[in-house]
Amino acid sequence: MVVRRKPWVAFLFMIAAALLMIAFAAFIGNFPYLRVILASGLVLASATSLINAYVVLGKVVWRHHIIRAVCGVAIFLLAHFGLA
């Protein structure tokens, strides 16, 4: 699957991964914008997955993207209430 990605889609995945890694590191240092970075990474990862399915694969299986979005919201809520 990685080989079939277009370079700009792979770049979006890398940005999403970088944002999620920064958010993970921010948990340790109690960075004030942690929630914003985490939400940005989760939304970008979900959106890029949808773009990849539409542009590269040519077929969108909506239940996979809905499950991914629900998991992203669950991760964000876990982080939000874990920090409160």
Beta strands, then each sheet from edge to edge (+ up, - down):
end
